[in-house]
Amino acid sequence: MKLIYKGKTKDVYSLDQHQVLLKFKDDVTGEDGVFDPGANTVGLTIDGAGKSGLKMTKFFFERLSELGIATHYISADLDEVSMVVKEAVPFGKGLEVICRYRAVGSFYRRYAAYCQEGDTLDGLVEITIKDDERGDPTISDDTLDMLGILSKPAYVQLKELTKKICDVIKAELAKKDLELYDIKLEFGLDKATGDLLLIDEISGGNMRVYKNGNYVAPMDLEKDFLGA
């Protein structure tokens, strides 16, 4: 295998037939030793975090596949803490799509003059560009189109697909009395076919989940949700 990219929480290796292998690490994003799914830097290392994230990711990708939703997922190896996926082409240098059901995190910090922390949001979709140097700024559909990153019709498709996926994830979590406050997804185009795919991971590391009003940390979430 050839190493393509060393990421914050995963390393990416090239395989044959437009496939890549993602090797999950125990590093998680955050600041000053505190986990934050929206942070741009590795904040801490938690033993077992990679395997925990992969277990959640495997569950959700397989559930979405059952519903006919296209993702890059092919297979997962929990012992090797790795996942084989279809090779995908990002939009621009990469976009992050956030779906929000509660006003928390950066949304609340930006709009605190207009809402209370924890206020209900109806699956609000925001898009940010992946740019650590500039703090992953939010970007509008007009700007995405003007800069040639994502056309307006593609934006509408992406937004609708995001809400569909996140509603599935929210409903699955609710079965265990867990409430999804927000989640960060990534999308790309299948390098072989050009189809729109959900990529990256779906784990406690890229979502905020609460139970009875209390925040559930990523590894506790995996244990609570999957009964590990």
N, C-alpha and C positions, 0 to 999 in steps of 0.2 A: 504493500500500500504506500502511496505517496501522500505525504502531508501537504494539504492545500492551504490550511489556515488554522492558526491557533487563536481561538476565541476566549472570551471571559469565562464562560461556563462549559464550553465544548470545544474539542479539536475536530477538524474535518479532514477526512482522508479520501482520496480518489479511488474508485473501483472501476470495473469494466462496465460497458453497456449503459452509460449515462446514469450510473449509480454512485453514491458516496456513502461513507460510513461516518457517523457522528459518535465520538467518544465523550461521554458525559464525565464532567469533573466535579469535585467536591467544593469548588469555588462558587460563591453566590454574590450577587450584586448588592451594594449597600454603601454606607458611609460611616466612618468612625466606629466600625465593628457592629453596626446595626443593619440588619437586612432591609433592603428596599427594592421591590421589583422594578421600579422606574429609574434606579440609579444607573450612571454611566460607567461606574468603576466596580471592581471586585472589592467588596467590603470585608469579607471574612471567608474562612474555609470551615465547612462543617462536615465532619466525618460521616459518610453515608449519604450525603446530599445528592450526589450524582445518581446513585441507584434509586433513591426515593423519587427523584424527578422523572427518571425513565419509567418507573412503574406507573406513575400517573399518566405520563405521555402515551405509553402503550395502551392503557385502558381507553383513553379518550380518542385516540386515532382509530382504534379498532371499533369503537362505538360509532364514530362518524362514518366509517367505511360501511357499517351495517345499514346506515341511513342513506347511502349513496352519495355522500359528500366527498369530493376529490381532495386528497391530501398527498403529500410526498412519501408517506409511510409505506414501507415494504415489510420489515421484520425487526424484532428487537431481541437482544441477547442480554438477559438480566445479569448473568454471571460475568460477562465481559463488560457490562455497563455500556453497551453500544447499540446503535440503531442503524440499519441500512435503509436508505431513502433514495427516491428519485432525485437526480440532479436538477436543480431549478435555477432559473435566471432571475435575479432580484429586479425590482423596479428602481431605476436610478442606482444609487449606491446603497439602497436598502430603505424600506419603510417599516414603521411599527404602527399597527392599527390597534387602538385602545377602545374597548367597549366599556362604558361606565353605567352602573346601576345605582351608585351612591356617590354623593359629592365628598370625595376624600382625596388625599394625596395632592398631586400637583394641580388637579382641577380645583380643589378647594382653595389652595394657595393663590391661584390666579383670580378666582371669582368670589372670594369671601365677602366682598361688598354686596353680593347679590344672592347669597345662599347661606344656609347654616351647614356646618359639617355633618355629614351623614344624610342630608336631604336625598330623597328618591330621585333618580334620573331614569328615563325610559330608554335604556339601552343606547345611550348617546355614543356616537362613534366619532373619534378624533384620530387624525393621522399625524405622525411626527416623522421627520427624516432622521435616519441614523447618522448622527454627526456629533461624536463625543466632544469635539473641540468647541462646538457652538451650543452644547447642551440639548441636543435632539429637539430642535424647535418644531412647534406645530406648523402645519402647512394646510392651506385651503385647497378646495378642488380647482378653483381658478388658477392658483399658482402652480399646482401640479400639472395642469394642462398647458399653461403658458411655458413652463420650463421643459416640457417634453418628457416628464417623468411618468405621468399617468393621464390618459385622456378622460374627458368627462363621462363618456359612456362606461369606460372601464372603472371609473370611480364609483359610479352607481352600482355596478355589479359587485365590486369589492365591498361596498357598504352593506348591501343586502345580504351577501354571503356571510359577512362578519356577524351581523345580527342573528342570522339563522344558526350559525355555529355556536355563538355565545349563549343563545337561548337553550340550546341542547345541553351545554356544559352547566349552566345555571340550574336547569331542571334535574340533572343527574346529582349535583351537589345537594339540592334541596331534599332529595330522598333520604339523606343522612342528617337532615336539619342543619345543613350548612348553607350560608347565604353568600353568594358571589357579589362583591362590591365593585370590582373592576378586573379586567384581564387584558393582557397585551398579546396580540397575535402578529404573525408575519406571513406574508404571501409571496409567491413567485410564479413564474411561468415554467412549466415542464420543458426542459431543454430538448427533449425528444419530440414532443407533440405540440408545444406552445399553449397547452391548457393551463388555466388558472388553478393553482394548488395552494392549500394551506401548508406552510412549512414550519421549520424550527421545532418547538416543543409545546406541550400543554401541561404545565405542572404548577405546583405551588410556588415555584420560583418566578412565575410571570402573572400571578393573580393575587388579589387580596380577598380573603374569605373570612367570614365571621360566624360565630356560633353563639347564640343567646347574647348577642351584642359584644362578644369578646373576640378579638383578633386571633386567628389560628395560624401559627407559624407553619412554613412549608412542610417540614418533616412530620409535624404533628397532624397536619392536614392529610397527608398520605396514609398515616396509620388510622386516622379516624374514618376517612373515606373508604379505603380499601380493606379495612379491618385487619391490618398487618399487626 
